[in-house]
Amino acid sequence: RRLHAFTGNSGTPIILHALSTTGNLPIAYRMLQESKAPSWLYAVLMGSTTMWERWDSMLPDGKINPGEMTSFNHYALGSVAAFMHGVIGGLKPLSEGWKKILVQPQPGGTLTSAKTRHISPYGEISCEWKIQEDKLHVAVVVPPNSTAQIVLPGLVEEVGSGSKEYEVDWKS
């Protein structure tokens, strides 16, 4: 069964976060990975390298939607990047300037790996994860003068700067 995004400019930036924080992460991933309009992947599959103002700025036959609002670079639908960075990639600030960081990747859908990074005032922060043989492998880099709270299945720990690697059991 398909799960389309029927949200406007107000709901689109928060729908995936709302689903993921209310125990509905699988639904958020289903919505994210839907390929037919209205959906984020529709634009990608139509060859887009930016996020559009409308779910169907380009029609399935490749023609431009004749209606108004056909920008091919617009934040409203592009707000999905915050979900991808914070939930899929697992990086969120816990304090101003990213001095304290939450590292909590939440794999789902058909994804088996992801990598994200952020350049903070203290340096590069990164989280890379992959699922292999019922294990979640996570590599984290915390910049100098920063701390990170690492939250993984069965593990919660606070670490200082440096590179850290983790391996925890994983169930899809």
Secondary structure, 3 states (H helix, E strand, C coil): CCCCCCCCCCCHHHHHHHHHHCCCHHHHHHHHCCCCCCCHHHHHHCCCCCCCCCCCCECCCCCECCCCCCCCCCHHHHCHHHHHHHHHCCEEECCHHHCEEEECCCCCCCCCEEEEEEEECCEEEEEEEEEECCEEEEEEEECCCCEEEEEECCEEEEECCEEEEEEEECCC
